[in-house]
Amino acid sequence: MNPRRHGRAADPGLQPERTTLAWNRTLVSFVVVAAFFLRWGPEHGAVVVVLFGAALAVALGIWLTQRPRYAQRTETIARNLHRASVGAPLLLGAAVVLLGTAALVVVIAL
Amino acid sequence: MTENDSQPSTQRTGLSARVLGGGIEPDPRFTLANERTFLAWIRTALAFLAGGVALEAFAGDVFPAPVRTGLAIALLLVGMVIAAGATVRWIRIERAMRHSLPLPLPWLAPILAAGAAVATGVMVGVLLFR
C-alpha cells in the first residue's frame, strides 16, 4: 500500500482497515470450524475431509481477496466512489448454510 | 469531480441492482459498518456450527448418543438459520439505508438468545437427570 496514495485523511475512521480485520476474524473462525470437523474422523470416516476442505476453502477465498478488498476500498473512499459490495456477503452467507447442510448430512446419514 | 462521481448508484446493473433495489449509495462508513455487523453475525453462526461439531466430536460419553446427536443437529440448525438470517438482514439494512428508511428490527437476536438458552438448558438437564 502506497502511504502517499492511501494514507491521507480521506477516511479518518480507518473504515477499510476495520472491515478488513473483521473479515480476518471471520477467516480465523472458518479455520477453527475446519479443524473441529477433523475430530469427526474417527466416527464418520474419510468424508470429513470434504467438510474440512470446504471450510478451509472459504477461509482461503477470504484470505486471497483481503488485499484487493482493502486496496479497492481505500481507493474508492478517497475518490468518493465507494459502493456496497454485494457478492461477498451473499457468497459468505450461502457458504455457511451449505457447510451446515453438509455437516447435517454427515451427522444424520453417515 | 464529474456527475457520475456524486451519483455512483445510477450505474449499478445486474445482481447488485436487484439486491440493493435502487436508492442512493449511502455514506461508506454505514455500508462498511453494515458489512462488519454481518460478519459478526456470520462468526456467531460459525460458533454455533463449531459448537454442534464439538458436541458430536467430544461429548461421546457424557450424553446418550441420541441426545448428543440431537443437540448437535439443533446447534447446526441454529447456526444455519443465523447465517441465512444475517444475509437477509444485511440486504434489508442496505436497502433501508439507500432509501433513508428506518433500520429493520433485529429479529435474529431473540433467535440467538433462545437457541443458546435451549441448548444450555437441555445440556444441564441431561447432565443432572440422566
gemmi code that builds the backbone of each chain (N, CA, C; Angstrom):
import gemmi

chains = {
    "A": [
        ("MET", (0.844, -1.196, 0.000), (0.000, 0.000, 0.000), (0.878, 1.245, 0.000)),
        ("ASN", (0.657, 2.111, -0.927), (1.452, 3.333, -1.019), (0.896, 4.373, -0.055)),
        ("PRO", (1.659, 4.747, 1.008), (1.111, 5.665, 2.002), (0.801, 7.033, 1.423)),
        ("ARG", (1.529, 7.425, 0.393), (1.245, 8.738, -0.196), (-0.119, 8.738, -0.874)),
        ("ARG", (-0.492, 7.556, -1.348), (-1.742, 7.478, -2.076), (-2.903, 7.193, -1.127)),
        ("HIS", (-2.661, 6.347, -0.116), (-3.767, 5.870, 0.705), (-3.756, 6.436, 2.116)),
        ("GLY", (-2.650, 7.084, 2.524), (-2.521, 7.455, 3.925), (-3.142, 8.786, 4.280)),
        ("ARG", (-3.722, 9.472, 3.332), (-4.294, 10.781, 3.662), (-5.594, 10.638, 4.421)),
        ("ALA", (-6.079, 11.767, 4.928), (-7.206, 11.727, 5.852), (-8.546, 11.655, 5.133)),
        ("ALA", (-8.584, 11.009, 3.971), (-9.869, 10.845, 3.296), (-10.816, 10.036, 4.172)),
        ("ASP", (-10.252, 9.159, 4.996), (-11.071, 8.315, 5.858), (-10.443, 8.247, 7.250)),
        ("PRO", (-10.700, 9.246, 8.104), (-10.080, 9.259, 9.432), (-10.561, 8.120, 10.317)),
        ("GLY", (-11.665, 7.470, 9.964), (-12.166, 6.370, 10.781), (-11.554, 5.017, 10.448)),
        ("LEU", (-10.639, 4.980, 9.475), (-9.977, 3.727, 9.081), (-10.990, 2.629, 8.773)),
        ("GLN", (-12.053, 2.985, 8.074), (-13.115, 2.014, 7.800), (-12.629, 0.781, 7.040)),
        ("PRO", (-11.834, 0.943, 5.962), (-11.400, -0.277, 5.253), (-10.570, -1.183, 6.138)),
        ("GLU", (-9.724, -0.582, 7.002), (-8.882, -1.407, 7.868), (-9.741, -2.189, 8.858)),
        ("ARG", (-10.717, -1.507, 9.475), (-11.571, -2.209, 10.439), (-12.361, -3.319, 9.766)),
        ("THR", (-12.829, -3.014, 8.561), (-13.624, -4.023, 7.865), (-12.753, -5.205, 7.427)),
        ("THR", (-11.531, -4.905, 6.984), (-10.623, -5.991, 6.604), (-10.294, -6.859, 7.814)),
        ("LEU", (-10.136, -6.229, 8.992), (-9.878, -7.016, 10.202), (-11.081, -7.882, 10.566)),
        ("ALA", (-12.280, -7.358, 10.341), (-13.483, -8.159, 10.609), (-13.518, -9.388, 9.696)),
        ("TRP", (-13.128, -9.199, 8.426), (-13.029, -10.351, 7.508), (-11.969, -11.322, 8.010)),
        ("ASN", (-10.881, -10.771, 8.561), (-9.818, -11.626, 9.079), (-10.309, -12.498, 10.230)),
        ("ARG", (-11.069, -11.910, 11.142), (-11.602, -12.693, 12.260), (-12.528, -13.792, 11.734)),
        ("THR", (-13.292, -13.439, 10.700), (-14.185, -14.436, 10.115), (-13.379, -15.570, 9.488)),
        ("LEU", (-12.293, -15.197, 8.816), (-11.388, -16.200, 8.221), (-10.907, -17.177, 9.299)),
        ("VAL", (-10.472, -16.636, 10.436), (-9.964, -17.496, 11.517), (-11.076, -18.418, 12.026)),
        ("SER", (-12.300, -17.888, 12.117), (-13.423, -18.717, 12.560), (-13.614, -19.916, 11.628)),
        ("PHE", (-13.467, -19.696, 10.323), (-13.604, -20.806, 9.376), (-12.502, -21.839, 9.582)),
        ("VAL", (-11.291, -21.371, 9.880), (-10.188, -22.321, 10.125), (-10.498, -23.157, 11.369)),
        ("VAL", (-11.055, -22.490, 12.415), (-11.396, -23.220, 13.642), (-12.457, -24.285, 13.341)),
        ("VAL", (-13.495, -23.889, 12.595), (-14.543, -24.851, 12.255), (-13.954, -26.006, 11.442)),
        ("ALA", (-13.062, -25.678, 10.498), (-12.421, -26.721, 9.687), (-11.682, -27.711, 10.585)),
        ("ALA", (-10.943, -27.187, 11.570), (-10.184, -28.058, 12.467), (-11.128, -28.944, 13.283)),
        ("PHE", (-12.251, -28.369, 13.748), (-13.213, -29.160, 14.515), (-13.759, -30.323, 13.690)),
        ("PHE", (-13.994, -30.071, 12.394), (-14.542, -31.130, 11.539), (-13.626, -32.355, 11.532)),
        ("LEU", (-12.304, -32.133, 11.613), (-11.370, -33.267, 11.576), (-11.628, -34.228, 12.725)),
        ("ARG", (-12.163, -33.698, 13.857), (-12.409, -34.573, 15.005), (-13.564, -35.542, 14.758)),
        ("TRP", (-14.299, -35.345, 13.673), (-15.352, -36.297, 13.319), (-14.774, -37.530, 12.627)),
        ("GLY", (-13.495, -37.479, 12.265), (-12.873, -38.550, 11.502), (-13.114, -39.941, 12.066)),
        ("PRO", (-12.788, -40.149, 13.358), (-12.936, -41.497, 13.915), (-14.353, -42.047, 13.796)),
        ("GLU", (-15.360, -41.179, 13.943), (-16.732, -41.675, 13.927), (-17.345, -41.696, 12.533)),
        ("HIS", (-17.090, -40.651, 11.754), (-17.800, -40.512, 10.483), (-16.958, -40.846, 9.262)),
        ("GLY", (-15.666, -41.137, 9.462), (-14.872, -41.622, 8.342), (-14.264, -40.530, 7.475)),
        ("ALA", (-13.795, -40.977, 6.307), (-12.990, -40.097, 5.450), (-13.781, -38.930, 4.876)),
        ("VAL", (-15.133, -39.004, 4.940), (-15.933, -37.938, 4.345), (-15.691, -36.602, 5.045)),
        ("VAL", (-15.178, -36.636, 6.275), (-14.949, -35.374, 6.990), (-13.879, -34.535, 6.285)),
        ("VAL", (-13.052, -35.187, 5.462), (-12.053, -34.413, 4.717), (-12.748, -33.404, 3.796)),
        ("VAL", (-13.926, -33.801, 3.269), (-14.680, -32.885, 2.411), (-15.128, -31.662, 3.211)),
        ("LEU", (-15.685, -31.901, 4.405), (-16.108, -30.783, 5.252), (-14.915, -29.898, 5.614)),
        ("PHE", (-13.825, -30.558, 6.024), (-12.604, -29.837, 6.367), (-12.139, -28.977, 5.192)),
        ("GLY", (-12.098, -29.590, 4.018), (-11.635, -28.872, 2.830), (-12.554, -27.724, 2.454)),
        ("ALA", (-13.878, -27.925, 2.604), (-14.824, -26.873, 2.242), (-14.654, -25.654, 3.152)),
        ("ALA", (-14.564, -25.899, 4.467), (-14.399, -24.777, 5.401), (-13.074, -24.067, 5.148)),
        ("LEU", (-12.044, -24.857, 4.880), (-10.732, -24.269, 4.627), (-10.725, -23.488, 3.311)),
        ("ALA", (-11.505, -23.964, 2.326), (-11.566, -23.271, 1.034), (-12.181, -21.882, 1.195)),
        ("VAL", (-13.233, -21.783, 2.056), (-13.822, -20.466, 2.306), (-12.785, -19.545, 2.940)),
        ("ALA", (-12.043, -20.082, 3.931), (-11.003, -19.278, 4.583), (-9.967, -18.816, 3.562)),
        ("LEU", (-9.583, -19.725, 2.683), (-8.593, -19.385, 1.659), (-9.142, -18.310, 0.718)),
        ("GLY", (-10.433, -18.453, 0.357), (-11.056, -17.453, -0.512), (-11.033, -16.071, 0.117)),
        ("ILE", (-11.351, -15.985, 1.421), (-11.297, -14.696, 2.114), (-9.864, -14.166, 2.093)),
        ("TRP", (-8.926, -15.070, 2.404), (-7.531, -14.659, 2.510), (-7.031, -14.062, 1.194)),
        ("LEU", (-7.383, -14.710, 0.083), (-6.889, -14.266, -1.216), (-7.522, -12.947, -1.657)),
        ("THR", (-8.714, -12.622, -1.126), (-9.371, -11.393, -1.558), (-9.136, -10.233, -0.596)),
        ("GLN", (-8.451, -10.468, 0.517), (-8.263, -9.410, 1.507), (-7.544, -8.199, 0.926)),
        ("ARG", (-6.425, -8.436, 0.281), (-5.619, -7.320, -0.199), (-6.347, -6.507, -1.279)),
        ("PRO", (-6.906, -7.162, -2.304), (-7.679, -6.385, -3.272), (-8.845, -5.629, -2.622)),
        ("ARG", (-9.510, -6.283, -1.651), (-10.647, -5.639, -0.985), (-10.190, -4.348, -0.299)),
        ("TYR", (-9.096, -4.445, 0.473), (-8.607, -3.277, 1.191), (-8.187, -2.180, 0.220)),
        ("ALA", (-7.441, -2.576, -0.810), (-6.947, -1.586, -1.773), (-8.106, -0.896, -2.479)),
        ("GLN", (-9.093, -1.701, -2.898), (-10.217, -1.140, -3.643), (-10.995, -0.154, -2.780)),
        ("ARG", (-11.126, -0.469, -1.485), (-11.943, 0.390, -0.622), (-11.229, 1.677, -0.257)),
        ("THR", (-9.938, 1.594, 0.083), (-9.231, 2.836, 0.370), (-9.270, 3.745, -0.851)),
        ("GLU", (-9.094, 3.125, -2.018), (-9.089, 3.898, -3.258), (-10.444, 4.566, -3.518)),
        ("THR", (-11.532, 3.774, -3.438), (-12.842, 4.336, -3.791), (-13.322, 5.333, -2.752)),
        ("ILE", (-12.985, 5.108, -1.470), (-13.408, 6.075, -0.453), (-12.665, 7.393, -0.658)),
        ("ALA", (-11.357, 7.308, -0.949), (-10.575, 8.525, -1.174), (-11.126, 9.304, -2.361)),
        ("ARG", (-11.627, 8.598, -3.366), (-12.130, 9.283, -4.566), (-13.634, 9.472, -4.546)),
        ("ASN", (-14.253, 9.172, -3.387), (-15.694, 9.371, -3.237), (-16.493, 8.530, -4.238)),
        ("LEU", (-16.013, 7.329, -4.505), (-16.674, 6.446, -5.470), (-17.098, 5.129, -4.839)),
        ("HIS", (-17.133, 5.081, -3.498), (-17.363, 3.796, -2.847), (-18.782, 3.280, -3.077)),
        ("ARG", (-18.869, 1.963, -3.291), (-20.175, 1.312, -3.419), (-20.193, 0.055, -2.575)),
        ("ALA", (-21.383, -0.289, -2.102), (-21.526, -1.530, -1.336), (-21.141, -2.709, -2.212)),
        ("SER", (-20.353, -3.651, -1.672), (-20.080, -4.871, -2.419), (-21.139, -5.903, -2.073)),
        ("VAL", (-21.761, -6.461, -3.093), (-22.905, -7.351, -2.913), (-22.486, -8.813, -2.919)),
        ("GLY", (-21.546, -9.154, -3.779), (-21.212, -10.557, -3.983), (-20.666, -11.235, -2.750)),
        ("ALA", (-19.724, -10.575, -2.060), (-19.035, -11.233, -0.950), (-19.986, -11.630, 0.184)),
        ("PRO", (-20.865, -10.728, 0.675), (-21.779, -11.160, 1.736), (-22.702, -12.292, 1.295)),
        ("LEU", (-23.230, -12.211, 0.060), (-24.139, -13.269, -0.401), (-23.410, -14.612, -0.467)),
        ("LEU", (-22.196, -14.596, -1.014), (-21.420, -15.836, -1.111), (-21.120, -16.407, 0.272)),
        ("LEU", (-20.752, -15.506, 1.209), (-20.370, -15.969, 2.536), (-21.572, -16.582, 3.263)),
        ("GLY", (-22.730, -15.898, 3.197), (-23.928, -16.442, 3.829), (-24.286, -17.803, 3.254)),
        ("ALA", (-24.225, -17.914, 1.909), (-24.526, -19.191, 1.262), (-23.525, -20.256, 1.677)),
        ("ALA", (-22.252, -19.868, 1.811), (-21.215, -20.843, 2.172), (-21.495, -21.439, 3.544)),
        ("VAL", (-21.899, -20.588, 4.514), (-22.154, -21.102, 5.866), (-23.360, -22.040, 5.856)),
        ("VAL", (-24.413, -21.662, 5.123), (-25.600, -22.518, 5.067), (-25.257, -23.863, 4.419)),
        ("LEU", (-24.482, -23.822, 3.335), (-24.094, -25.068, 2.666), (-23.221, -25.937, 3.564)),
        ("LEU", (-22.299, -25.287, 4.266), (-21.425, -26.020, 5.180), (-22.257, -26.705, 6.271)),
        ("GLY", (-23.239, -25.958, 6.815), (-24.115, -26.537, 7.827), (-24.923, -27.699, 7.269)),
        ("THR", (-25.420, -27.540, 6.023), (-26.184, -28.617, 5.400), (-25.327, -29.871, 5.242)),
        ("ALA", (-24.099, -29.679, 4.767), (-23.200, -30.823, 4.589), (-22.929, -31.504, 5.924)),
        ("ALA", (-22.728, -30.683, 6.975), (-22.475, -31.256, 8.299), (-23.684, -32.056, 8.774)),
        ("LEU", (-24.907, -31.527, 8.534), (-26.124, -32.234, 8.919), (-26.222, -33.578, 8.208)),
        ("VAL", (-25.921, -33.564, 6.913), (-25.987, -34.811, 6.132), (-25.038, -35.849, 6.728)),
        ("VAL", (-23.819, -35.401, 7.073), (-22.843, -36.350, 7.622), (-23.312, -36.882, 8.971)),
        ("VAL", (-23.837, -35.997, 9.825), (-24.272, -36.430, 11.159), (-25.437, -37.410, 11.057)),
        ("ILE", (-26.374, -37.108, 10.172), (-27.610, -37.899, 10.132), (-27.421, -39.183, 9.332)),
        ("ALA", (-26.730, -39.073, 8.180), (-26.738, -40.207, 7.249), (-25.486, -41.061, 7.296)),
        ("LEU", (-24.373, -40.519, 7.806), (-23.124, -41.282, 7.673), (-22.530, -41.651, 9.027)),
    ],
    "B": [
        ("MET", (-14.483, 16.607, -10.189), (-15.473, 15.557, -9.931), (-16.613, 15.657, -10.931)),
        ("THR", (-16.917, 14.552, -11.560), (-17.955, 14.562, -12.590), (-19.313, 14.230, -11.985)),
        ("GLU", (-20.309, 14.251, -12.818), (-21.659, 13.928, -12.373), (-21.728, 12.493, -11.834)),
        ("ASN", (-21.007, 11.595, -12.508), (-21.045, 10.197, -12.092), (-20.443, 9.984, -10.715)),
        ("ASP", (-19.461, 10.801, -10.349), (-18.813, 10.618, -9.060), (-19.781, 10.853, -7.904)),
        ("SER", (-20.683, 11.802, -8.065), (-21.589, 12.105, -6.963), (-22.802, 11.193, -6.955)),
        ("GLN", (-23.080, 10.536, -8.070), (-24.235, 9.646, -8.129), (-23.828, 8.258, -8.617)),
        ("PRO", (-22.957, 7.574, -7.885), (-22.491, 6.278, -8.389), (-23.593, 5.229, -8.442)),
        ("SER", (-24.678, 5.425, -7.686), (-25.695, 4.390, -7.629), (-26.417, 4.221, -8.958)),
        ("THR", (-26.353, 5.239, -9.818), (-27.080, 5.139, -11.077), (-26.444, 4.132, -12.018)),
        ("GLN", (-25.196, 3.725, -11.735), (-24.506, 2.857, -12.677), (-24.667, 1.375, -12.348)),
        ("ARG", (-25.329, 1.071, -11.270), (-25.411, -0.329, -10.872), (-26.258, -1.130, -11.855)),
        ("THR", (-25.793, -2.350, -12.117), (-26.534, -3.209, -13.037), (-26.585, -4.618, -12.478)),
        ("GLY", (-27.428, -5.437, -13.094), (-27.457, -6.865, -12.799), (-27.793, -7.175, -11.363)),
        ("LEU", (-27.024, -8.130, -10.801), (-27.310, -8.655, -9.472), (-27.320, -7.548, -8.421)),
        ("SER", (-26.320, -6.667, -8.454), (-26.243, -5.603, -7.463), (-27.506, -4.771, -7.453)),
        ("ALA", (-27.962, -4.394, -8.630), (-29.151, -3.553, -8.720), (-30.371, -4.282, -8.158)),
        ("ARG", (-30.491, -5.573, -8.479), (-31.649, -6.326, -7.981), (-31.605, -6.468, -6.469)),
        ("VAL", (-30.414, -6.731, -5.929), (-30.300, -6.942, -4.483), (-30.509, -5.638, -3.729)),
        ("LEU", (-29.911, -4.576, -4.215), (-29.914, -3.333, -3.462), (-31.157, -2.489, -3.725)),
        ("GLY", (-31.812, -2.708, -4.849), (-33.099, -2.073, -5.086), (-33.064, -0.567, -5.192)),
        ("GLY", (-32.170, -0.021, -6.005), (-32.175, 1.412, -6.280), (-31.733, 2.254, -5.109)),
        ("GLY", (-32.220, 3.472, -5.048), (-31.838, 4.375, -3.977), (-30.481, 5.007, -4.221)),
        ("ILE", (-29.987, 5.666, -3.186), (-28.739, 6.416, -3.291), (-27.682, 5.739, -2.436)),
        ("GLU", (-26.487, 5.598, -3.005), (-25.371, 4.984, -2.281), (-25.152, 5.728, -0.958)),
        ("PRO", (-25.252, 5.005, 0.189), (-25.086, 5.697, 1.469), (-23.616, 6.007, 1.767)),
        ("ASP", (-23.392, 6.728, 2.843), (-22.049, 7.014, 3.345), (-21.275, 5.692, 3.468)),
        ("PRO", (-20.049, 5.618, 2.937), (-19.280, 4.371, 3.025), (-19.132, 3.850, 4.446)),
        ("ARG", (-19.097, 4.782, 5.423), (-18.985, 4.342, 6.814), (-20.135, 3.414, 7.187)),
        ("PHE", (-21.348, 3.763, 6.744), (-22.525, 2.973, 7.112), (-22.538, 1.654, 6.350)),
        ("THR", (-22.170, 1.718, 5.072), (-22.113, 0.486, 4.282), (-21.128, -0.507, 4.895)),
        ("LEU", (-19.943, 0.003, 5.264), (-18.935, -0.895, 5.812), (-19.300, -1.345, 7.226)),
        ("ALA", (-19.959, -0.479, 7.994), (-20.420, -0.898, 9.325), (-21.445, -2.015, 9.194)),
        ("ASN", (-22.330, -1.904, 8.196), (-23.306, -2.960, 7.947), (-22.599, -4.262, 7.605)),
        ("GLU", (-21.554, -4.170, 6.784), (-20.795, -5.369, 6.414), (-20.125, -5.986, 7.639)),
        ("ARG", (-19.574, -5.153, 8.528), (-18.917, -5.695, 9.724), (-19.930, -6.353, 10.655)),
        ("THR", (-21.123, -5.751, 10.748), (-22.166, -6.360, 11.571), (-22.567, -7.710, 10.999)),
        ("PHE", (-22.702, -7.757, 9.676), (-22.999, -9.036, 9.010), (-21.923, -10.075, 9.331)),
        ("LEU", (-20.658, -9.644, 9.264), (-19.569, -10.588, 9.545), (-19.620, -11.062, 10.998)),
        ("ALA", (-19.997, -10.167, 11.917), (-20.112, -10.569, 13.326), (-21.195, -11.635, 13.485)),
        ("TRP", (-22.319, -11.472, 12.766), (-23.375, -12.498, 12.807), (-22.873, -13.807, 12.209)),
        ("ILE", (-22.096, -13.714, 11.115), (-21.556, -14.928, 10.490), (-20.648, -15.657, 11.472)),
        ("ARG", (-19.832, -14.906, 12.215), (-18.964, -15.562, 13.204), (-19.797, -16.203, 14.308)),
        ("THR", (-20.918, -15.548, 14.663), (-21.820, -16.149, 15.643), (-22.381, -17.461, 15.104)),
        ("ALA", (-22.774, -17.439, 13.828), (-23.281, -18.662, 13.203), (-22.205, -19.742, 13.208)),
        ("LEU", (-20.964, -19.357, 12.903), (-19.874, -20.325, 12.888), (-19.617, -20.883, 14.284)),
        ("ALA", (-19.808, -20.037, 15.315), (-19.637, -20.521, 16.681), (-20.666, -21.607, 16.988)),
        ("PHE", (-21.910, -21.418, 16.502), (-22.928, -22.451, 16.701), (-22.566, -23.721, 15.929)),
        ("LEU", (-22.110, -23.545, 14.680), (-21.671, -24.719, 13.921), (-20.556, -25.450, 14.667)),
        ("ALA", (-19.555, -24.681, 15.115), (-18.431, -25.299, 15.825), (-18.921, -25.979, 17.097)),
        ("GLY", (-19.896, -25.354, 17.792), (-20.457, -25.966, 18.995), (-21.108, -27.299, 18.683)),
        ("GLY", (-21.892, -27.339, 17.602), (-22.526, -28.585, 17.201), (-21.498, -29.643, 16.836)),
        ("VAL", (-20.491, -29.226, 16.070), (-19.438, -30.163, 15.670), (-18.697, -30.677, 16.902)),
        ("ALA", (-18.368, -29.765, 17.833), (-17.618, -30.158, 19.022), (-18.430, -31.104, 19.896)),
        ("LEU", (-19.718, -30.814, 20.041), (-20.580, -31.672, 20.864), (-20.580, -33.097, 20.323)),
        ("GLU", (-20.740, -33.193, 18.996), (-20.756, -34.512, 18.357), (-19.391, -35.194, 18.464)),
        ("ALA", (-18.313, -34.400, 18.455), (-16.973, -34.982, 18.426), (-16.447, -35.327, 19.808)),
        ("PHE", (-16.709, -34.455, 20.793), (-16.021, -34.589, 22.078), (-16.882, -35.146, 23.200)),
        ("ALA", (-18.215, -35.078, 23.050), (-19.071, -35.423, 24.173), (-19.550, -36.870, 24.107)),
        ("GLY", (-18.697, -37.740, 23.569), (-19.091, -39.113, 23.327), (-19.691, -39.830, 24.517)),
        ("ASP", (-19.078, -39.704, 25.700), (-19.538, -40.477, 26.852), (-20.436, -39.681, 27.782)),
        ("VAL", (-20.507, -38.365, 27.569), (-21.241, -37.512, 28.510), (-22.745, -37.679, 28.331)),
        ("PHE", (-23.189, -37.737, 27.086), (-24.620, -37.850, 26.806), (-24.906, -39.199, 26.161)),
        ("PRO", (-26.141, -39.686, 26.306), (-26.567, -40.814, 25.466), (-26.501, -40.394, 23.993)),
        ("ALA", (-26.161, -41.325, 23.123), (-25.913, -40.981, 21.715), (-27.047, -40.207, 21.049)),
        ("PRO", (-28.342, -40.602, 21.238), (-29.401, -39.848, 20.556), (-29.484, -38.404, 21.033)),
        ("VAL", (-29.298, -38.187, 22.356), (-29.354, -36.820, 22.887), (-28.213, -35.995, 22.310)),
        ("ARG", (-27.031, -36.600, 22.292), (-25.851, -35.896, 21.784), (-26.059, -35.499, 20.327)),
        ("THR", (-26.484, -36.454, 19.507), (-26.677, -36.156, 18.087), (-27.811, -35.160, 17.883)),
        ("GLY", (-28.880, -35.304, 18.674), (-29.997, -34.364, 18.568), (-29.559, -32.941, 18.871)),
        ("LEU", (-28.804, -32.779, 19.958), (-28.310, -31.448, 20.317), (-27.374, -30.901, 19.244)),
        ("ALA", (-26.510, -31.756, 18.718), (-25.582, -31.314, 17.670), (-26.353, -30.829, 16.451)),
        ("ILE", (-27.397, -31.593, 16.076), (-28.217, -31.183, 14.924), (-28.897, -29.854, 15.200)),
        ("ALA", (-29.425, -29.676, 16.430), (-30.090, -28.419, 16.780), (-29.117, -27.252, 16.679)),
        ("LEU", (-27.909, -27.423, 17.190), (-26.923, -26.341, 17.134), (-26.552, -26.015, 15.686)),
        ("LEU", (-26.386, -27.061, 14.867), (-26.075, -26.822, 13.450), (-27.204, -26.046, 12.780)),
        ("LEU", (-28.450, -26.423, 13.114), (-29.598, -25.736, 12.506), (-29.657, -24.275, 12.930)),
        ("VAL", (-29.427, -24.019, 14.230), (-29.429, -22.617, 14.690), (-28.352, -21.824, 13.954)),
        ("GLY", (-27.175, -22.421, 13.800), (-26.102, -21.749, 13.072), (-26.505, -21.419, 11.645)),
        ("MET", (-27.175, -22.355, 10.978), (-27.602, -22.114, 9.595), (-28.668, -21.033, 9.521)),
        ("VAL", (-29.628, -21.053, 10.486), (-30.672, -20.023, 10.499), (-30.041, -18.643, 10.708)),
        ("ILE", (-29.064, -18.577, 11.622), (-28.414, -17.286, 11.874), (-27.665, -16.810, 10.636)),
        ("ALA", (-26.977, -17.726, 9.947), (-26.241, -17.327, 8.741), (-27.192, -16.817, 7.662)),
        ("ALA", (-28.295, -17.544, 7.440), (-29.263, -17.116, 6.432), (-29.924, -15.809, 6.844)),
        ("GLY", (-30.317, -15.725, 8.125), (-30.957, -14.501, 8.620), (-30.022, -13.304, 8.542)),
        ("ALA", (-28.741, -13.522, 8.819), (-27.772, -12.426, 8.761), (-27.654, -11.889, 7.339)),
        ("THR", (-27.713, -12.807, 6.347), (-27.623, -12.367, 4.960), (-28.848, -11.541, 4.575)),
        ("VAL", (-30.042, -12.037, 4.961), (-31.272, -11.298, 4.677), (-31.232, -9.930, 5.362)),
        ("ARG", (-30.763, -9.924, 6.619), (-30.720, -8.673, 7.375), (-29.741, -7.687, 6.745)),
        ("TRP", (-28.611, -8.204, 6.266), (-27.641, -7.327, 5.600), (-28.292, -6.651, 4.390)),
        ("ILE", (-29.052, -7.420, 3.599), (-29.717, -6.852, 2.427), (-30.755, -5.814, 2.850)),
        ("ARG", (-31.550, -6.145, 3.877), (-32.627, -5.230, 4.298), (-32.052, -3.923, 4.832)),
        ("ILE", (-30.950, -4.015, 5.606), (-30.332, -2.792, 6.132), (-29.774, -1.959, 4.992)),
        ("GLU", (-29.114, -2.636, 4.036), (-28.540, -1.908, 2.908), (-29.645, -1.174, 2.140)),
        ("ARG", (-30.762, -1.862, 1.912), (-31.880, -1.223, 1.199), (-32.447, -0.058, 1.990)),
        ("ALA", (-32.631, -0.252, 3.313), (-33.197, 0.813, 4.144), (-32.298, 2.044, 4.098)),
        ("MET", (-30.986, 1.809, 4.166), (-30.069, 2.961, 4.164), (-30.108, 3.686, 2.831)),
        ("ARG", (-30.273, 2.925, 1.749), (-30.285, 3.556, 0.422), (-31.529, 4.393, 0.206)),
        ("HIS", (-32.579, 4.131, 0.982), (-33.810, 4.906, 0.843), (-34.099, 5.749, 2.073)),
        ("SER", (-33.092, 5.882, 2.958), (-33.255, 6.688, 4.182), (-34.451, 6.239, 4.997)),
        ("LEU", (-34.679, 4.934, 5.072), (-35.775, 4.388, 5.870), (-35.230, 3.929, 7.219)),
        ("PRO", (-36.130, 3.727, 8.220), (-35.661, 3.192, 9.500), (-35.073, 1.794, 9.314)),
        ("LEU", (-34.080, 1.457, 10.122), (-33.468, 0.126, 10.007), (-34.417, -0.938, 10.541)),
        ("PRO", (-34.428, -2.134, 9.924), (-35.308, -3.208, 10.395), (-34.893, -3.691, 11.783)),
        ("LEU", (-35.879, -4.211, 12.515), (-35.597, -4.728, 13.855), (-34.753, -5.995, 13.771)),
        ("PRO", (-33.871, -6.224, 14.747), (-33.030, -7.423, 14.719), (-33.753, -8.647, 15.258)),
        ("TRP", (-34.604, -9.264, 14.424), (-35.336, -10.445, 14.912), (-34.419, -11.647, 15.082)),
        ("LEU", (-33.177, -11.519, 14.587), (-32.221, -12.599, 14.814), (-31.812, -12.690, 16.278)),
        ("ALA", (-31.823, -11.539, 16.969), (-31.334, -11.529, 18.353), (-32.125, -12.470, 19.257)),
        ("PRO", (-33.489, -12.420, 19.238), (-34.219, -13.399, 20.056), (-33.975, -14.844, 19.648)),
        ("ILE", (-33.768, -15.099, 18.331), (-33.469, -16.476, 17.912), (-32.150, -16.937, 18.513)),
        ("LEU", (-31.168, -16.036, 18.476), (-29.866, -16.356, 19.060), (-30.004, -16.652, 20.543)),
        ("ALA", (-30.734, -15.760, 21.253), (-30.888, -15.936, 22.697), (-31.615, -17.236, 23.004)),
        ("ALA", (-32.723, -17.499, 22.276), (-33.494, -18.710, 22.526), (-32.673, -19.954, 22.208)),
        ("GLY", (-31.939, -19.914, 21.087), (-31.124, -21.064, 20.714), (-30.086, -21.378, 21.768)),
        ("ALA", (-29.394, -20.339, 22.249), (-28.371, -20.553, 23.268), (-28.990, -21.060, 24.561)),
        ("ALA", (-30.145, -20.462, 24.954), (-30.788, -20.839, 26.217), (-31.281, -22.286, 26.166)),
        ("VAL", (-31.944, -22.661, 25.074), (-32.485, -24.024, 24.976), (-31.357, -25.052, 24.971)),
        ("ALA", (-30.303, -24.769, 24.172), (-29.191, -25.717, 24.107), (-28.554, -25.897, 25.477)),
        ("THR", (-28.321, -24.775, 26.180), (-27.729, -24.864, 27.505), (-28.644, -25.597, 28.471)),
        ("GLY", (-29.945, -25.264, 28.428), (-30.906, -25.901, 29.323), (-30.947, -27.398, 29.139)),
        ("VAL", (-30.999, -27.834, 27.871), (-31.056, -29.273, 27.611), (-29.793, -29.962, 28.124)),
        ("MET", (-28.634, -29.333, 27.865), (-27.391, -29.951, 28.332), (-27.355, -30.063, 29.851)),
        ("VAL", (-27.725, -28.991, 30.547), (-27.726, -29.028, 32.007), (-28.719, -30.074, 32.499)),
        ("GLY", (-29.924, -30.078, 31.887), (-30.944, -31.043, 32.294), (-30.468, -32.464, 32.128)),
        ("VAL", (-29.851, -32.756, 30.974), (-29.393, -34.129, 30.732), (-28.303, -34.502, 31.723)),
        ("LEU", (-27.386, -33.583, 31.993), (-26.294, -33.876, 32.905), (-26.830, -34.153, 34.320)),
        ("LEU", (-27.865, -33.399, 34.749), (-28.387, -33.526, 36.098), (-29.221, -34.789, 36.271)),
        ("PHE", (-30.038, -35.125, 35.252), (-31.072, -36.154, 35.442), (-30.817, -37.425, 34.664)),
        ("ARG", (-29.700, -37.591, 34.066), (-29.501, -38.802, 33.267), (-29.367, -40.023, 34.184)),
    ],
}
model = gemmi.Model(1)
for chain_id, residues in chains.items():
    chain = gemmi.Chain(chain_id)
    for i, (resn, *xyz) in enumerate(residues, 1):
        res = gemmi.Residue()
        res.name, res.seqid = resn, gemmi.SeqId(i, " ")
        for name, pos in zip(("N", "CA", "C"), xyz):
            atom = gemmi.Atom()
            atom.name, atom.element = name, gemmi.Element(name[0])
            atom.pos, atom.b_iso = gemmi.Position(*pos), 0.0
            res.add_atom(atom)
        chain.add_residue(res)
    model.add_chain(chain)
structure = gemmi.Structure()
structure.add_model(model)
structure.setup_entities()
